Structure formats: C-alpha cells, structure tokens
Amino acid sequence: MEKADGQAVRLRKRSRGGRPPGFDQARYKKRNTVERAINSLQQSRAVATRYDRRGYVFLGTAATAALLAWLRS
C-alpha cells in the first residue's frame, strides 16, 4: 500500500513521476510474460538480425523460432 501524499506527488509530476499510482500487478505480470517471450525469440540469430527481404520469409523464420522455443519448454 502506498501513502496518499506519495501518489499526489507522482500525479503532479505526470510522466516524469515514475510508475503510475494505479499500478496493476496482474497486468504487469502479463506484460512481463510477453516481453520474456519476445526476448526468447530474439535468441534466434535469424530473428534478431532480420536480414530477410520478404515479409513472409521473416514470418516463417519467426514461426520456426517460436515452434522451437515451445518444443524446448
């Protein structure tokens, strides 16, 4: 729980005030899961560098990396 005056200070500072006072732990947990999934896909060098000229080739590379990550888990 946070003190009301701390919330008021952050609201006054707006975007410079750090995390918002209405911090939703469940939403943050879901966001963290998505960020970890994207980072695990970027472990594949082909996905991280993206030298493919065509979009469908990159999509296939990303799908293959996702499939390999799913099979490893």
N, C-alpha and C positions, 0 to 999 in steps of 0.2 A: 504494500500500500504506500501511496505517496502523499506527502503533505500538500494541502491546497495551495500554499504560497509558492511551492516549487512548480506546480502546474501553471499558476498565474504568470510566473516569470518566463517560462518557456513559451506560453501563448503570446506574451508581449514581444518576445524575440522573433516570433514566427519561424521562418525556415532556418534561421541561424541558431535555434534553440535546442538542437539535438533531437532525440526521439520524441514523437508526439505524445501528449499526455494520455491519449486514448489508445495505449499500447495493447494490441490484441495478441495474446500469446499463441493461440491456435492458428491464427493467420500467419504469424511469423514462422511457426513450425512448418507449415505447408510451403512457404516461400523458401525456407532453408532446404527442404526436400528437393524442390525444383532446381535450385542452384547447385546442389550436390550432383543431381542427375546430369545437368549440363556440363559441369566440370568433369564428370566421369567420361562423358562423350568426347570431351576435348583431349583426353589422354590418348585417343587415337590420333596419330600424327596427320593422317589424311583429312580428318575433320577439322583439326586445329589450324592447319595451314590453308586449306581450301584452294587448291590450285586448279580445280575443275572448271572448265569453260562453260559447261552446260548445267543448268539448274537441276535437271533430272538425274544427272550423274552424281552431283553432290547429294541429292536427296537419297539416292541409293547407297552412297557411302555412309551417310548419317544413319540410315536404317540398318545397315550392316553392323555399324559400331554399336547401335542400341541393342541389336539382337545378341551380339557377343557379350555385352555388359549384362544383359538379362540372363544369359546362359551361365555366366560366371557366378551370379548371385544365387 
